[in-house]
Amino acid sequence: MERINLFHRAKNLLRSYRFFPKKRLGQNFTVNSDILGRLVEYASLTKDDVVLEVGAGFGFLTELLSQKCKKVIAVEIDPKLVNFLRKQLCNFNNVDLIEGDILKVSIPYFNKVVSAPPYSISSPLLFHLLETKFDLAVLILQKEFAERLAAPVGSKDYGRLTVSIHYRTDVELLDLVVRKMFYPPPDVDSMMLRLKPRDPPFHVNDEAIFFDIVRTLFTQRNKKVRNALIYFLRTRQFSRKDAVDLADSTVYCAKRVRELAPEDFGILANEFATKLQ
């Protein structure tokens, strides 16, 4: 019954405020209370937690979060929604509403993230968050994107994003969230997942070189590592002969790029770190 209430509440608010969801901002509002409840539950919130919510929308999740934690930092980019939220949340003393782009505005301290952010910013948002320090994030992301985060080595979904995220976090896929749980419904299904930042599981001598090798080699994910490395070294101004000699010297030269585990990229980066300086 509550799910239907949220659905009707969203539709009524859209009509009352003459608000039309903007596709460019990824405005698909979560209208299923069970999904919102699970988001909160998976975050294991306490009264000591300060929670960041990206894309507060109509404040349905914001209200739930405020009852479970010390403070909610709700970020919303749409000025019309911000005006609505200021009225809607005026009695919630532990909600700090910030208007602006999450990738650009200054955000005060938080230790957890609970959100269903717009799909369009999923990748930059994750990397932006990982530049800060937090304990846990529970997010709803596009299903295909979420599966790429936790893809097994060699699978079609395995790629640069998988390796980069694995280096910094533990990823746990939780629940499927079908498109009808949103209004208006998006074109694809979603996935709820939990991220726990941690120390890298393997050592790299130079992170810039590590991420550069990961990025460049995955542009040729189906090629042999030898050929992809030759291309990488040539972009670093190595002669053809030197590039071939160095690529042939690595233990992984006969493998395909997609077959390299994250720690293999770390070993490659360490092998080449001194040669690239």
N, C-alpha and C positions, 0 to 999 in steps of 0.2 A: 504493500500500500504506500509505503514511504517513497519507493522508487517512482511510482506514478505521481505522487505529490511533487517531487523534485522536477519531474518532466513538465508537469503543468505549471509549476512555479517558474521555471525557466521560460516557458512560452509566454506566460502572463507578463513577466518582466520585460521580455523583448517587445511585446506589444505596448505595454505601458510607457516604456521609455523610448519607443519608436527606434529601437536599436536593431540594426541589421548586422549579423555576424560577418566579419571580414575574413575572407579566405586567405588573404595575404598575411594575416596575423595568426592564422591557424586557430580561429575561434570556434572550437567544438567543445561545448560545455558538458562536463560529466554530470549525468542526471540519474545515477544509480547509487543509492545510499549504501548498499552492500559493498560496492567497489570502493567508495570513499572510506567506509569503515575499515576495510581491509588495508588500505593504504596506511591509515593511522595505526592499526594494530601491528603491522609488520615493522613499523618504525620503533616500537617498544618505547614509547615516550614516557618521560617522567616530568615532574614539576621543576626539574633543573634544566630541561632542554630548551634551547632557543632554535626555532625551526624556520627555515627559509622556504617560502612557497613562491614558485615562479609561474606567473600568470594566474592571478587570483580570480579572474572571471566574475561570477556573481557571488563569490564568497561562501559557497556551500562547504568547501573543504576548510576554508579559513575558520569558520565557526567551530567545526569539529576539532581542529587543531588547538584552538584557543582554550578549549575545555580540558586539554590533556597536558599542556606544556606551560613553561614559564612565560614564553613570549613567542609571537609569530611575526616574522618579517615578510609581509605580503607585497610582492612586486607586480605591478600591472602597467602595461605600456599604453593602453587605450584610455584617453582622457575621459571619455564618456562613462566607461566602467569605473574609473577612479572616482568620479563624482557620485556615482551610485553607491560605491563601497563606503565612501566617507559617511553617507547617511546610514547605510545598512549596518556598519560596524561601529557606529559612534558609541555604543554602550559596552564595547569590548575593550577594556582598558589595557589588555596585554597584546594588542595588535598594532604593529607599526606598519602603516601603509606607505609604500614608496611608489611614486609615479615615474616610469621611465623604462628604458631598455636594460634588461638584466646584464647584457654584455658591456654596458657602458656606464651605468650608474654606480656610485659608491655604496657598498652594502656593509652595514655594521656586523659585528660578530654574530655568528650562528654556529651550531655544532651538528645540526641535522638538516637534511633537505627532504621535504615530502611534497610531491607535486605531480601534476599532469601537464607538463610544459608543451608549448606548440611544437609540432613535429619539425617545422622548418629550422628550428635552432638546436635540434638535438645534439648534433656533433659539436658545434662551437660551444654550447652550454656545458657539455661534459668536460671538455678540455679547460674551459674557463673555471669550472668548479674545482677541478683537480689542481689548479694553481693556488687554491686556498686550502686551509686545513679544516676538515670536518670529520665527524665520526662515522656517519652513515647517511645514505641517500636511498629513499624509496620512491621510484618514479614510474609513471606510465609513459611508455614510448611506443612508437610504431613497431609492430611485431617484427617485421623484417629487419629493422635497425637493431632491435634488442637481441635478436638471434645472432646478428653479426658480432655483437659484443662477447658472446660466450661460445662462438663457433669452434668446433674441434679442428685441429691441424689437418690441412688437406681438403677440407670440405669446401663447397662452393661459396659459403658465407665467410670463410676464413680470409682475413686480409689485414691491411694496415691498421684498421680500427681495432681489430681483435688484439693484435700484438701490443699496440700502444696502451690500450686500456688494461690488459693483463699485467703490464709492467708496473701499473700503479694501484690496481684495485683487485679485490675478489668480486666476481659477478655471479649473482644467483637469480636465475629466471624463476618467477613465482607463479603468476596466474595469467591466463589468457583473458583479455578484455575485448569482447566483441564490439563491433562498431555501433550497435544499437544502444549501447550504454551511454552514448553521447547525443547531444542535440545542438545543432544539426549533426547527423551521423557522418563521420569521415568516410573516405572511400576504402579504407583498409582497417583491419583489426589491429589491436594494440596488445602490449604485454606489460605486466607489472614486474618490476625487477628491483633487486636490492644491491647496492654497491657499498663495499667497505674498503676505504683507502687503507693501504698498508705499505710497508717498505718493499722496494723491488725484490722479487724472489731470486734475482741473479744480479751480479755486479757488472756494470759497464764503466769503462774508464772515461768516456766522453759521451754524455747523453745527446748532445747536438749531432754527433756523428752517427750514433745509434739510430735516432729518429730519422735522420737523412737517408741512411741505408734502408731502413724499413720502408720509408715513403717511396724511394726510387725503385727498389727491387719489386715492390708490389704493383708498379705500373707494367711489369712484365711477369706477372704471377705464374704463367704457364710455361715460361722459358726455363732452361737450365740455369742454375745459379751462376755458372761460369759466364754465360753470355750476358746475363743481367748485370753481373759485376763489371764486365768489360765496359758496358754502357755507362754504369755508374762512375767508373774511374775516368772514362773519357770526358764526362761532364766536369770532372775535377782537373782537367787539363793534363792528364797523363798521356804519354805517347801511346800509339797503338801497341807497340811491342811491350812496353812496360805494363800496360793494362792487361794484356794477354798473359804475361808471365805471372803477375800477381794473382789474377783470377784462377789460373791453373794451379797455383800453390795452395789453395784452400781445400780443406778436407771435404767441403760440401759441393765442390764444383760440378759433380754429376747429378746432383739432386735438382728437382724443380723448386722454384721459389716457394710455391704453395705448400711444399712438404717440410719446410723449415719450421721448427718449433720456436716460440718466442726466445727461449734461451740460446738457440742456435744463432739468431740474429745478434744477440749479445756477444757471443763468441766471435762472430764475424766482425762486429764493430770494434772489439778489442784488438783483433788481429790487424786491422787497418788503421787504428787510431794514430799510431806513431808515424805511419807512412803518409798520412793525409795532412800532417801538420807542417 
